[in-house]
Structures are given as C-alpha cells and as structure tokens.
C-alpha cells in the first residue's frame, strides 16, 4: 500500500516535474551545445530532486518533530 503522500501531493509533484522537465528537454533540440548541456543538466537535476522528494518526504512526515 502506498503512503498517502503518493496519492495526494504526489500527483501534483509528479505533474510539476513532468512539465518542468519537458520545458528544459526542449533545449536538447537546440543546435548550440551549451544550450543542450544546460537542458540536460537541469532536467536530470529536477528528476533527481523528484526521486529525493519521494524518498525523503514520507520519512520526514513520520518524524515527530515535524508533526
């Protein structure tokens, strides 16, 4: 069973990441290599952030000092 975070806020977080990554992924179509690298680095950074949010947020919410 999934924690509540994945059902409620997780959907909004996921859609936000999809839209922002798609926006930066457009830079991969650029003819200028610096723009391509920027798009790749930003997209990968945002995906890494998504993974860390989904791993850390449930843990932080279960800790007593955050209640």
PQR file of N, CA, C, O and H, with PARSE charges and radii, in Angstrom:
ATOM      1  N   UNK A   1       0.839  -1.185   0.000 -0.4000 1.5000
ATOM      2  CA  UNK A   1       0.000   0.000   0.000 -0.0000 2.0000
ATOM      3  C   UNK A   1       0.882   1.246   0.000  0.5500 1.7000
ATOM      4  O   UNK A   1       1.864   1.336   0.736 -0.5500 1.4000
ATOM      5  N   UNK A   2       0.510   2.187  -0.832 -0.4000 1.5000
ATOM      6  CA  UNK A   2       1.288   3.416  -0.944 -0.0000 2.0000
ATOM      7  C   UNK A   2       0.964   4.370   0.199  0.5500 1.7000
ATOM      8  O   UNK A   2      -0.178   4.449   0.651 -0.5500 1.4000
ATOM      9  H   UNK A   2      -0.288   2.114  -1.430  0.4000 1.0000
ATOM     10  N   UNK A   3       1.986   5.097   0.663 -0.4000 1.5000
ATOM     11  CA  UNK A   3       1.696   6.142   1.654 -0.0000 2.0000
ATOM     12  C   UNK A   3       0.773   7.200   1.046  0.5500 1.7000
ATOM     13  O   UNK A   3       0.707   7.355  -0.173 -0.5500 1.4000
ATOM     14  H   UNK A   3       2.914   5.033   0.296  0.4000 1.0000
ATOM     15  N   UNK A   4       0.080   7.905   1.893 -0.4000 1.5000
ATOM     16  CA  UNK A   4      -0.880   8.908   1.449 -0.0000 2.0000
ATOM     17  C   UNK A   4      -0.226   9.992   0.592  0.5500 1.7000
ATOM     18  O   UNK A   4      -0.873  10.563  -0.286 -0.5500 1.4000
ATOM     19  H   UNK A   4       0.133   7.779   2.883  0.4000 1.0000
ATOM     20  N   UNK A   5       1.037  10.273   0.840 -0.4000 1.5000
ATOM     21  CA  UNK A   5       1.726  11.333   0.101 -0.0000 2.0000
ATOM     22  C   UNK A   5       1.734  11.059  -1.396  0.5500 1.7000
ATOM     23  O   UNK A   5       1.671  11.997  -2.191 -0.5500 1.4000
ATOM     24  H   UNK A   5       1.563   9.809   1.553  0.4000 1.0000
ATOM     25  N   UNK A   6       1.811   9.794  -1.799 -0.4000 1.5000
ATOM     26  CA  UNK A   6       1.858   9.477  -3.220 -0.0000 2.0000
ATOM     27  C   UNK A   6       0.498   9.630  -3.883  0.5500 1.7000
ATOM     28  O   UNK A   6       0.415   9.825  -5.096 -0.5500 1.4000
ATOM     29  H   UNK A   6       1.863   9.031  -1.153  0.4000 1.0000
ATOM     30  N   UNK A   7      -0.544   9.546  -3.112 -0.4000 1.5000
ATOM     31  CA  UNK A   7      -1.892   9.653  -3.669 -0.0000 2.0000
ATOM     32  C   UNK A   7      -2.351  11.105  -3.720  0.5500 1.7000
ATOM     33  O   UNK A   7      -3.070  11.486  -4.643 -0.5500 1.4000
ATOM     34  H   UNK A   7      -0.476   9.388  -2.127  0.4000 1.0000
ATOM     35  N   UNK A   8      -1.954  11.916  -2.757 -0.4000 1.5000
ATOM     36  CA  UNK A   8      -2.439  13.295  -2.681 -0.0000 2.0000
ATOM     37  C   UNK A   8      -1.451  14.259  -3.319  0.5500 1.7000
ATOM     38  O   UNK A   8      -1.601  14.618  -4.487 -0.5500 1.4000
ATOM     39  H   UNK A   8      -1.370  11.606  -2.007  0.4000 1.0000
ATOM     40  N   UNK A   9      -0.461  14.673  -2.576 -0.4000 1.5000
ATOM     41  CA  UNK A   9       0.507  15.656  -3.074 -0.0000 2.0000
ATOM     42  C   UNK A   9       1.412  15.057  -4.144  0.5500 1.7000
ATOM     43  O   UNK A   9       1.965  15.790  -4.964 -0.5500 1.4000
ATOM     44  H   UNK A   9      -0.339  14.381  -1.628  0.4000 1.0000
ATOM     45  N   UNK A  10       1.566  13.768  -4.145 -0.4000 1.5000
ATOM     46  CA  UNK A  10       2.444  13.119  -5.122 -0.0000 2.0000
ATOM     47  C   UNK A  10       2.023  13.357  -6.552  0.5500 1.7000
ATOM     48  O   UNK A  10       2.871  13.501  -7.433 -0.5500 1.4000
ATOM     49  H   UNK A  10       1.117  13.173  -3.479  0.4000 1.0000
ATOM     50  N   UNK A  11       0.723  13.399  -6.797 -0.4000 1.5000
ATOM     51  CA  UNK A  11       0.229  13.654  -8.154 -0.0000 2.0000
ATOM     52  C   UNK A  11       0.621  15.046  -8.616  0.5500 1.7000
ATOM     53  O   UNK A  11       1.068  15.228  -9.749 -0.5500 1.4000
ATOM     54  H   UNK A  11       0.034  13.282  -6.081  0.4000 1.0000
ATOM     55  N   UNK A  12       0.455  16.025  -7.745 -0.4000 1.5000
ATOM     56  CA  UNK A  12       0.809  17.400  -8.106 -0.0000 2.0000
ATOM     57  C   UNK A  12       2.311  17.544  -8.313  0.5500 1.7000
ATOM     58  O   UNK A  12       2.753  18.213  -9.247 -0.5500 1.4000
ATOM     59  H   UNK A  12       0.092  15.878  -6.825  0.4000 1.0000
ATOM     60  N   UNK A  13       3.085  16.920  -7.448 -0.4000 1.5000
ATOM     61  CA  UNK A  13       4.541  16.974  -7.585 -0.0000 2.0000
ATOM     62  C   UNK A  13       4.961  16.327  -8.899  0.5500 1.7000
ATOM     63  O   UNK A  13       5.820  16.852  -9.607 -0.5500 1.4000
ATOM     64  H   UNK A  13       2.725  16.377  -6.689  0.4000 1.0000
ATOM     65  N   UNK A  14       4.364  15.203  -9.218 -0.4000 1.5000
ATOM     66  CA  UNK A  14       4.720  14.480 -10.434 -0.0000 2.0000
ATOM     67  C   UNK A  14       4.387  15.290 -11.687  0.5500 1.7000
ATOM     68  O   UNK A  14       5.203  15.366 -12.606 -0.5500 1.4000
ATOM     69  H   UNK A  14       3.667  14.777  -8.643  0.4000 1.0000
ATOM     70  N   UNK A  15       3.204  15.892 -11.734 -0.4000 1.5000
ATOM     71  CA  UNK A  15       2.827  16.708 -12.897 -0.0000 2.0000
ATOM     72  C   UNK A  15       3.740  17.913 -13.032  0.5500 1.7000
ATOM     73  O   UNK A  15       4.118  18.286 -14.143 -0.5500 1.4000
ATOM     74  H   UNK A  15       2.542  15.830 -10.988  0.4000 1.0000
ATOM     75  N   UNK A  16       4.095  18.520 -11.918 -0.4000 1.5000
ATOM     76  CA  UNK A  16       5.004  19.663 -11.954 -0.0000 2.0000
ATOM     77  C   UNK A  16       6.350  19.255 -12.537  0.5500 1.7000
ATOM     78  O   UNK A  16       6.902  19.965 -13.378 -0.5500 1.4000
ATOM     79  H   UNK A  16       3.787  18.217 -11.016  0.4000 1.0000
ATOM     80  N   UNK A  17       6.879  18.125 -12.101 -0.4000 1.5000
ATOM     81  CA  UNK A  17       8.170  17.657 -12.606 -0.0000 2.0000
ATOM     82  C   UNK A  17       8.089  17.349 -14.099  0.5500 1.7000
ATOM     83  O   UNK A  17       9.006  17.682 -14.850 -0.5500 1.4000
ATOM     84  H   UNK A  17       6.430  17.548 -11.418  0.4000 1.0000
ATOM     85  N   UNK A  18       7.016  16.726 -14.525 -0.4000 1.5000
ATOM     86  CA  UNK A  18       6.856  16.395 -15.949 -0.0000 2.0000
ATOM     87  C   UNK A  18       6.872  17.656 -16.807  0.5500 1.7000
ATOM     88  O   UNK A  18       7.542  17.705 -17.839 -0.5500 1.4000
ATOM     89  H   UNK A  18       6.272  16.456 -13.915  0.4000 1.0000
ATOM     90  N   UNK A  19       6.136  18.667 -16.378 -0.4000 1.5000
ATOM     91  CA  UNK A  19       6.058  19.910 -17.155 -0.0000 2.0000
ATOM     92  C   UNK A  19       7.397  20.638 -17.180  0.5500 1.7000
ATOM     93  O   UNK A  19       7.829  21.103 -18.235 -0.5500 1.4000
ATOM     94  H   UNK A  19       5.591  18.627 -15.540  0.4000 1.0000
ATOM     95  N   UNK A  20       8.053  20.741 -16.036 -0.4000 1.5000
ATOM     96  CA  UNK A  20       9.326  21.469 -15.979 -0.0000 2.0000
ATOM     97  C   UNK A  20      10.418  20.719 -16.741  0.5500 1.7000
ATOM     98  O   UNK A  20      11.203  21.340 -17.457 -0.5500 1.4000
ATOM     99  H   UNK A  20       7.702  20.364 -15.179  0.4000 1.0000
ATOM    100  N   UNK A  21      10.479  19.407 -16.601 -0.4000 1.5000
ATOM    101  CA  UNK A  21      11.476  18.623 -17.335 -0.0000 2.0000
ATOM    102  C   UNK A  21      11.221  18.727 -18.837  0.5500 1.7000
ATOM    103  O   UNK A  21      12.168  18.837 -19.616 -0.5500 1.4000
ATOM    104  H   UNK A  21       9.841  18.902 -16.020  0.4000 1.0000
ATOM    105  N   UNK A  22       9.969  18.692 -19.249 -0.4000 1.5000
ATOM    106  CA  UNK A  22       9.658  18.840 -20.673 -0.0000 2.0000
ATOM    107  C   UNK A  22      10.108  20.204 -21.185  0.5500 1.7000
ATOM    108  O   UNK A  22      10.599  20.316 -22.308 -0.5500 1.4000
ATOM    109  H   UNK A  22       9.200  18.602 -18.616  0.4000 1.0000
ATOM    110  N   UNK A  23       9.942  21.236 -20.369 -0.4000 1.5000
ATOM    111  CA  UNK A  23      10.388  22.566 -20.763 -0.0000 2.0000
ATOM    112  C   UNK A  23      11.894  22.635 -20.959  0.5500 1.7000
ATOM    113  O   UNK A  23      12.365  23.249 -21.916 -0.5500 1.4000
ATOM    114  H   UNK A  23       9.542  21.145 -19.457  0.4000 1.0000
ATOM    115  N   UNK A  24      12.646  22.023 -20.079 -0.4000 1.5000
ATOM    116  CA  UNK A  24      14.099  22.018 -20.234 -0.0000 2.0000
ATOM    117  C   UNK A  24      14.548  21.031 -21.309  0.5500 1.7000
ATOM    118  O   UNK A  24      15.592  21.233 -21.928 -0.5500 1.4000
ATOM    119  H   UNK A  24      12.263  21.524 -19.301  0.4000 1.0000
ATOM    120  N   UNK A  25      13.785  19.978 -21.540 -0.4000 1.5000
ATOM    121  CA  UNK A  25      14.154  18.993 -22.563 -0.0000 2.0000
ATOM    122  C   UNK A  25      14.077  19.593 -23.960  0.5500 1.7000
ATOM    123  O   UNK A  25      14.737  19.105 -24.878 -0.5500 1.4000
ATOM    124  H   UNK A  25      12.936  19.814 -21.037  0.4000 1.0000
ATOM    125  N   UNK A  26      13.289  20.630 -24.131 -0.4000 1.5000
ATOM    126  CA  UNK A  26      13.224  21.314 -25.421 -0.0000 2.0000
ATOM    127  C   UNK A  26      14.607  21.842 -25.810  0.5500 1.7000
ATOM    128  O   UNK A  26      14.949  21.895 -26.992 -0.5500 1.4000
ATOM    129  H   UNK A  26      12.753  21.026 -23.385  0.4000 1.0000
ATOM    130  N   UNK A  27      15.387  22.228 -24.817 -0.4000 1.5000
ATOM    131  CA  UNK A  27      16.735  22.732 -25.105 -0.0000 2.0000
ATOM    132  C   UNK A  27      17.624  21.672 -25.741  0.5500 1.7000
ATOM    133  O   UNK A  27      18.613  22.010 -26.392 -0.5500 1.4000
ATOM    134  H   UNK A  27      15.109  22.185 -23.858  0.4000 1.0000
ATOM    135  N   UNK A  28      17.290  20.401 -25.566 -0.4000 1.5000
ATOM    136  CA  UNK A  28      18.089  19.336 -26.183 -0.0000 2.0000
ATOM    137  C   UNK A  28      18.001  19.378 -27.707  0.5500 1.7000
ATOM    138  O   UNK A  28      18.860  18.822 -28.391 -0.5500 1.4000
ATOM    139  H   UNK A  28      16.487  20.126 -25.037  0.4000 1.0000
ATOM    140  N   UNK A  29      16.984  20.025 -28.237 -0.4000 1.5000
ATOM    141  CA  UNK A  29      16.814  20.139 -29.680 -0.0000 2.0000
ATOM    142  C   UNK A  29      17.589  21.321 -30.263  0.5500 1.7000
ATOM    143  O   UNK A  29      17.624  21.504 -31.480 -0.5500 1.4000
ATOM    144  H   UNK A  29      16.286  20.477 -27.681  0.4000 1.0000
ATOM    145  N   UNK A  30      18.196  22.105 -29.413 -0.4000 1.5000
ATOM    146  CA  UNK A  30      18.953  23.276 -29.850 -0.0000 2.0000
ATOM    147  C   UNK A  30      20.196  22.852 -30.630  0.5500 1.7000
ATOM    148  O   UNK A  30      20.736  21.766 -30.420 -0.5500 1.4000
ATOM    149  H   UNK A  30      18.167  21.956 -28.424  0.4000 1.0000
ATOM    150  N   UNK A  31      20.634  23.722 -31.527 -0.4000 1.5000
ATOM    151  CA  UNK A  31      21.849  23.438 -32.285 -0.0000 2.0000
ATOM    152  C   UNK A  31      23.103  23.863 -31.523  0.5500 1.7000
ATOM    153  O   UNK A  31      24.217  23.505 -31.906 -0.5500 1.4000
ATOM    154  H   UNK A  31      20.194  24.604 -31.697  0.4000 1.0000
ATOM    155  N   UNK A  32      22.925  24.611 -30.468 -0.4000 1.5000
ATOM    156  CA  UNK A  32      24.079  25.083 -29.691 -0.0000 2.0000
ATOM    157  C   UNK A  32      24.369  24.107 -28.547  0.5500 1.7000
ATOM    158  O   UNK A  32      23.511  23.897 -27.689 -0.5500 1.4000
ATOM    159  H   UNK A  32      22.020  24.903 -30.158  0.4000 1.0000
ATOM    160  N   UNK A  33      25.554  23.514 -28.523 -0.4000 1.5000
ATOM    161  CA  UNK A  33      25.898  22.548 -27.470 -0.0000 2.0000
ATOM    162  C   UNK A  33      25.746  23.078 -26.038  0.5500 1.7000
ATOM    163  O   UNK A  33      25.324  22.316 -25.169 -0.5500 1.4000
ATOM    164  H   UNK A  33      26.250  23.685 -29.220  0.4000 1.0000
ATOM    165  N   UNK A  34      26.071  24.351 -25.750 -0.4000 1.5000
ATOM    166  CA  UNK A  34      25.860  24.814 -24.372 -0.0000 2.0000
ATOM    167  C   UNK A  34      24.385  24.765 -23.950  0.5500 1.7000
ATOM    168  O   UNK A  34      24.072  24.445 -22.803 -0.5500 1.4000
ATOM    169  H   UNK A  34      26.414  24.970 -26.456  0.4000 1.0000
ATOM    170  N   UNK A  35      23.494  25.083 -24.878 -0.4000 1.5000
ATOM    171  CA  UNK A  35      22.066  25.000 -24.565 -0.0000 2.0000
ATOM    172  C   UNK A  35      21.638  23.558 -24.335  0.5500 1.7000
ATOM    173  O   UNK A  35      20.836  23.279 -23.444 -0.5500 1.4000
ATOM    174  H   UNK A  35      23.749  25.343 -25.810  0.4000 1.0000
ATOM    175  N   UNK A  36      22.169  22.646 -25.133 -0.4000 1.5000
ATOM    176  CA  UNK A  36      21.846  21.228 -24.968 -0.0000 2.0000
ATOM    177  C   UNK A  36      22.308  20.723 -23.600  0.5500 1.7000
ATOM    178  O   UNK A  36      21.583  20.012 -22.905 -0.5500 1.4000
ATOM    179  H   UNK A  36      22.820  22.873 -25.857  0.4000 1.0000
ATOM    180  N   UNK A  37      23.527  21.107 -23.235 -0.4000 1.5000
ATOM    181  CA  UNK A  37      24.069  20.669 -21.941 -0.0000 2.0000
ATOM    182  C   UNK A  37      23.272  21.262 -20.786  0.5500 1.7000
ATOM    183  O   UNK A  37      23.008  20.581 -19.795 -0.5500 1.4000
ATOM    184  H   UNK A  37      24.116  21.685 -23.799  0.4000 1.0000
ATOM    185  N   UNK A  38      22.889  22.528 -20.913 -0.4000 1.5000
ATOM    186  CA  UNK A  38      22.078  23.161 -19.873 -0.0000 2.0000
ATOM    187  C   UNK A  38      20.749  22.436 -19.706  0.5500 1.7000
ATOM    188  O   UNK A  38      20.331  22.158 -18.582 -0.5500 1.4000
ATOM    189  H   UNK A  38      23.103  23.081 -21.718  0.4000 1.0000
ATOM    190  N   UNK A  39      20.089  22.130 -20.808 -0.4000 1.5000
ATOM    191  CA  UNK A  39      18.816  21.407 -20.747 -0.0000 2.0000
ATOM    192  C   UNK A  39      18.958  20.047 -20.103  0.5500 1.7000
ATOM    193  O   UNK A  39      18.115  19.640 -19.304 -0.5500 1.4000
ATOM    194  H   UNK A  39      20.430  22.355 -21.720  0.4000 1.0000
ATOM    195  N   UNK A  40      20.027  19.341 -20.451 -0.4000 1.5000
ATOM    196  CA  UNK A  40      20.249  18.011 -19.886 -0.0000 2.0000
ATOM    197  C   UNK A  40      20.533  18.078 -18.391  0.5500 1.7000
ATOM    198  O   UNK A  40      19.969  17.311 -17.610 -0.5500 1.4000
ATOM    199  H   UNK A  40      20.711  19.672 -21.100  0.4000 1.0000
ATOM    200  N   UNK A  41      21.409  19.000 -17.996 -0.4000 1.5000
ATOM    201  CA  UNK A  41      21.766  19.118 -16.573 -0.0000 2.0000
ATOM    202  C   UNK A  41      20.544  19.529 -15.741  0.5500 1.7000
ATOM    203  O   UNK A  41      20.313  18.975 -14.666 -0.5500 1.4000
ATOM    204  H   UNK A  41      21.867  19.623 -18.630  0.4000 1.0000
ATOM    205  N   UNK A  42      19.773  20.484 -16.228 -0.4000 1.5000
ATOM    206  CA  UNK A  42      18.589  20.928 -15.485 -0.0000 2.0000
ATOM    207  C   UNK A  42      17.543  19.819 -15.387  0.5500 1.7000
ATOM    208  O   UNK A  42      16.971  19.599 -14.319 -0.5500 1.4000
ATOM    209  H   UNK A  42      19.960  20.934 -17.101  0.4000 1.0000
ATOM    210  N   UNK A  43      17.294  19.124 -16.490 -0.4000 1.5000
ATOM    211  CA  UNK A  43      16.305  18.039 -16.479 -0.0000 2.0000
ATOM    212  C   UNK A  43      16.729  16.921 -15.527  0.5500 1.7000
ATOM    213  O   UNK A  43      15.911  16.415 -14.760 -0.5500 1.4000
ATOM    214  H   UNK A  43      17.759  19.302 -17.357  0.4000 1.0000
ATOM    215  N   UNK A  44      17.998  16.538 -15.574 -0.4000 1.5000
ATOM    216  CA  UNK A  44      18.477  15.487 -14.675 -0.0000 2.0000
ATOM    217  C   UNK A  44      18.447  15.930 -13.218  0.5500 1.7000
ATOM    218  O   UNK A  44      18.150  15.135 -12.327 -0.5500 1.4000
ATOM    219  H   UNK A  44      18.663  16.949 -16.197  0.4000 1.0000
ATOM    220  N   UNK A  45      18.754  17.197 -12.981 -0.4000 1.5000
ATOM    221  CA  UNK A  45      18.687  17.720 -11.615 -0.0000 2.0000
ATOM    222  C   UNK A  45      17.278  17.706 -11.061  0.5500 1.7000
ATOM    223  O   UNK A  45      17.077  17.400  -9.886 -0.5500 1.4000
ATOM    224  H   UNK A  45      18.995  17.844 -13.705  0.4000 1.0000
ATOM    225  N   UNK A  46      16.310  18.028 -11.882 -0.4000 1.5000
ATOM    226  CA  UNK A  46      14.917  18.041 -11.435 -0.0000 2.0000
ATOM    227  C   UNK A  46      14.417  16.613 -11.211  0.5500 1.7000
ATOM    228  O   UNK A  46      13.668  16.363 -10.266 -0.5500 1.4000
ATOM    229  H   UNK A  46      16.474  18.277 -12.837  0.4000 1.0000
ATOM    230  N   UNK A  47      14.818  15.689 -12.060 -0.4000 1.5000
ATOM    231  CA  UNK A  47      14.431  14.285 -11.860 -0.0000 2.0000
ATOM    232  C   UNK A  47      15.055  13.740 -10.574  0.5500 1.7000
ATOM    233  O   UNK A  47      14.404  13.009  -9.827 -0.5500 1.4000
ATOM    234  H   UNK A  47      15.426  15.892 -12.828  0.4000 1.0000
ATOM    235  N   UNK A  48      16.303  14.093 -10.321 -0.4000 1.5000
ATOM    236  CA  UNK A  48      16.959  13.688  -9.073 -0.0000 2.0000
ATOM    237  C   UNK A  48      16.235  14.277  -7.870  0.5500 1.7000
ATOM    238  O   UNK A  48      16.072  13.614  -6.845 -0.5500 1.4000
ATOM    239  H   UNK A  48      16.832  14.686 -10.928  0.4000 1.0000
ATOM    240  N   UNK A  49      15.810  15.507  -8.001 -0.4000 1.5000
ATOM    241  CA  UNK A  49      15.048  16.151  -6.927 -0.0000 2.0000
ATOM    242  C   UNK A  49      13.731  15.419  -6.676  0.5500 1.7000
ATOM    243  O   UNK A  49      13.334  15.233  -5.526 -0.5500 1.4000
ATOM    244  H   UNK A  49      15.942  16.045  -8.833  0.4000 1.0000
ATOM    245  N   UNK A  50      13.056  15.004  -7.744 -0.4000 1.5000
ATOM    246  CA  UNK A  50      11.801  14.249  -7.602 -0.0000 2.0000
ATOM    247  C   UNK A  50      12.034  12.956  -6.831  0.5500 1.7000
ATOM    248  O   UNK A  50      11.272  12.617  -5.926 -0.5500 1.4000
ATOM    249  H   UNK A  50      13.379  15.154  -8.678  0.4000 1.0000
ATOM    250  N   UNK A  51      13.081  12.246  -7.190 -0.4000 1.5000
ATOM    251  CA  UNK A  51      13.376  10.977  -6.509 -0.0000 2.0000
ATOM    252  C   UNK A  51      13.666  11.212  -5.029  0.5500 1.7000
ATOM    253  O   UNK A  51      13.191  10.470  -4.170 -0.5500 1.4000
ATOM    254  H   UNK A  51      13.700  12.521  -7.925  0.4000 1.0000
ATOM    255  N   UNK A  52      14.446  12.248  -4.740 -0.4000 1.5000
ATOM    256  CA  UNK A  52      14.757  12.510  -3.335 -0.0000 2.0000
ATOM    257  C   UNK A  52      13.527  12.967  -2.555  0.5500 1.7000
ATOM    258  O   UNK A  52      13.385  12.630  -1.380 -0.5500 1.4000
ATOM    259  H   UNK A  52      14.832  12.851  -5.438  0.4000 1.0000
ATOM    260  N   UNK A  53      12.646  13.723  -3.185 -0.4000 1.5000
ATOM    261  CA  UNK A  53      11.404  14.134  -2.506 -0.0000 2.0000
ATOM    262  C   UNK A  53      10.557  12.913  -2.179  0.5500 1.7000
ATOM    263  O   UNK A  53      10.044  12.790  -1.067 -0.5500 1.4000
ATOM    264  H   UNK A  53      12.762  13.997  -4.139  0.4000 1.0000
ATOM    265  N   UNK A  54      10.409  12.016  -3.138 -0.4000 1.5000
ATOM    266  CA  UNK A  54       9.577  10.835  -2.893 -0.0000 2.0000
ATOM    267  C   UNK A  54      10.201   9.888  -1.875  0.5500 1.7000
ATOM    268  O   UNK A  54       9.484   9.131  -1.220 -0.5500 1.4000
ATOM    269  H   UNK A  54      10.825  12.116  -4.041  0.4000 1.0000
ATOM    270  N   UNK A  55      11.525   9.918  -1.731 -0.4000 1.5000
ATOM    271  CA  UNK A  55      12.165   9.073  -0.732 -0.0000 2.0000
ATOM    272  C   UNK A  55      12.182   9.723   0.650  0.5500 1.7000
ATOM    273  O   UNK A  55      11.974   9.046   1.656 -0.5500 1.4000
ATOM    274  H   UNK A  55      12.107  10.533  -2.263  0.4000 1.0000
ATOM    275  N   UNK A  56      12.427  11.025   0.702 -0.4000 1.5000
ATOM    276  CA  UNK A  56      12.623  11.703   1.985 -0.0000 2.0000
ATOM    277  C   UNK A  56      11.339  12.246   2.615  0.5500 1.7000
ATOM    278  O   UNK A  56      11.211  12.244   3.840 -0.5500 1.4000
ATOM    279  H   UNK A  56      12.595  11.575  -0.115  0.4000 1.0000
ATOM    280  N   UNK A  57      10.393  12.707   1.805 -0.4000 1.5000
ATOM    281  CA  UNK A  57       9.204  13.342   2.356 -0.0000 2.0000
ATOM    282  C   UNK A  57       8.406  12.421   3.276  0.5500 1.7000
ATOM    283  O   UNK A  57       8.025  12.861   4.361 -0.5500 1.4000
ATOM    284  H   UNK A  57      10.497  12.709   0.811  0.4000 1.0000
ATOM    285  N   UNK A  58       8.133  11.182   2.910 -0.4000 1.5000
ATOM    286  CA  UNK A  58       7.408  10.317   3.852 -0.0000 2.0000
ATOM    287  C   UNK A  58       8.166  10.095   5.159  0.5500 1.7000
ATOM    288  O   UNK A  58       7.560  10.010   6.227 -0.5500 1.4000
ATOM    289  H   UNK A  58       8.442  10.825   2.029  0.4000 1.0000
ATOM    290  N   UNK A  59       9.485  10.001   5.070 -0.4000 1.5000
ATOM    291  CA  UNK A  59      10.286   9.812   6.279 -0.0000 2.0000
ATOM    292  C   UNK A  59      10.203  11.039   7.171  0.5500 1.7000
ATOM    293  O   UNK A  59      10.024  10.922   8.383 -0.5500 1.4000
ATOM    294  H   UNK A  59       9.977  10.070   4.202  0.4000 1.0000
ATOM    295  N   UNK A  60      10.330  12.211   6.574 -0.4000 1.5000
ATOM    296  CA  UNK A  60      10.260  13.446   7.355 -0.0000 2.0000
ATOM    297  C   UNK A  60       8.885  13.651   7.973  0.5500 1.7000
ATOM    298  O   UNK A  60       8.770  14.147   9.093 -0.5500 1.4000
ATOM    299  H   UNK A  60      10.475  12.306   5.589  0.4000 1.0000
ATOM    300  N   UNK A  61       7.850  13.272   7.248 -0.4000 1.5000
ATOM    301  CA  UNK A  61       6.497  13.451   7.778 -0.0000 2.0000
ATOM    302  C   UNK A  61       6.208  12.509   8.942  0.5500 1.7000
ATOM    303  O   UNK A  61       5.367  12.809   9.789 -0.5500 1.4000
ATOM    304  H   UNK A  61       7.943  12.868   6.338  0.4000 1.0000
ATOM    305  N   UNK A  62       6.902  11.370   8.988 -0.4000 1.5000
ATOM    306  CA  UNK A  62       6.694  10.443  10.092 -0.0000 2.0000
ATOM    307  C   UNK A  62       7.462  10.823  11.344  0.5500 1.7000
ATOM    308  O   UNK A  62       7.153  10.339  12.432 -0.5500 1.4000
ATOM    309  H   UNK A  62       7.585  11.127   8.299  0.4000 1.0000
ATOM    310  N   UNK A  63       8.455  11.680  11.202 -0.4000 1.5000
ATOM    311  CA  UNK A  63       9.232  12.107  12.360 -0.0000 2.0000
ATOM    312  C   UNK A  63       8.367  12.991  13.243  0.5500 1.7000
ATOM    313  O   UNK A  63       7.574  13.785  12.738 -0.5500 1.4000
ATOM    314  H   UNK A  63       8.707  12.073  10.318  0.4000 1.0000
ATOM    315  N   UNK A  64       8.510  12.861  14.549 -0.4000 1.5000
ATOM    316  CA  UNK A  64       7.641  13.571  15.494 -0.0000 2.0000
ATOM    317  C   UNK A  64       7.850  15.065  15.483  0.5500 1.7000
ATOM    318  O   UNK A  64       6.884  15.805  15.671 -0.5500 1.4000
ATOM    319  H   UNK A  64       9.154  12.215  14.959  0.4000 1.0000
ATOM    320  N   UNK A  65       9.066  15.551  15.271 -0.4000 1.5000
ATOM    321  CA  UNK A  65       9.282  16.987  15.361 -0.0000 2.0000
ATOM    322  C   UNK A  65       8.675  17.754  14.184  0.5500 1.7000
ATOM    323  O   UNK A  65       8.595  18.982  14.233 -0.5500 1.4000
ATOM    324  H   UNK A  65       9.850  14.950  15.118  0.4000 1.0000
ATOM    325  N   UNK A  66       8.250  17.061  13.135 -0.4000 1.5000
ATOM    326  CA  UNK A  66       7.605  17.712  12.018 -0.0000 2.0000
ATOM    327  C   UNK A  66       6.077  17.672  12.113  0.5500 1.7000
ATOM    328  O   UNK A  66       5.389  18.182  11.229 -0.5500 1.4000
ATOM    329  H   UNK A  66       8.316  16.064  13.096  0.4000 1.0000
ATOM    330  N   UNK A  67       5.548  17.073  13.172 -0.4000 1.5000
ATOM    331  CA  UNK A  67       4.096  16.966  13.321 -0.0000 2.0000
ATOM    332  C   UNK A  67       3.526  18.196  13.956  0.5500 1.7000
ATOM    333  O   UNK A  67       2.315  18.281  14.159 -0.5500 1.4000
ATOM    334  H   UNK A  67       6.107  16.658  13.890  0.4000 1.0000
TER
END
